[in-house]
Amino acid sequence: MIHMDPQRNLAIAINSAWPAGTGRGLSAARLAFVNAVAEASDALAQR
């Protein structure tokens, strides 16, 4: 998966082996990771 966030000038590439191809729990975990990286990026930008 590649997530592009032009407003933050942020690109996240995820290459991993999941226990299943898709699923609600896996999608939620992936979204939580992307959101955590975006929040960390924002925090660093405010320094």
N, C-alpha and C positions, 0 to 999 in steps of 0.2 A: 504494500500500500504506500502511496505517496500522497502526503498532505501538503498543500501549498497555502500559505497565508501571506499574501502580498502586503497587507497593511503592516504586518510585523516584520516583513522581510525574512520570513521563516519558512523553511522546508523541512519536513520530517519524512524520512523513508524508513519503512518497517519491512524487514525481511525475516520471517520467523516460521517455525514449525509449530502449528497449533494442534491440539488433539482432534480437532474437527475443522472442516473447511469454513464453516460459518455457524452462527448461533447467537441468540440474544445476549448471553453472558459474555461471549467472546467479543462481540461488537461493543458492548458496554465497557469492557476492560480496555479495548483499543481507544475508544472515545475518551475515557478517563485519562489515559496516558497522553493523548494529544492535548487535552485541556491542561494537564499538569505541566507539560513542556511549555505551552503558550503562557501560562501564568508565571512560570519561572523566567521566561524570556522577558515578560513585562517587568518583573521585579528587578532583573539585571539592568534593564533600560532606564529604570528610575534612579539608579546609583549615580 
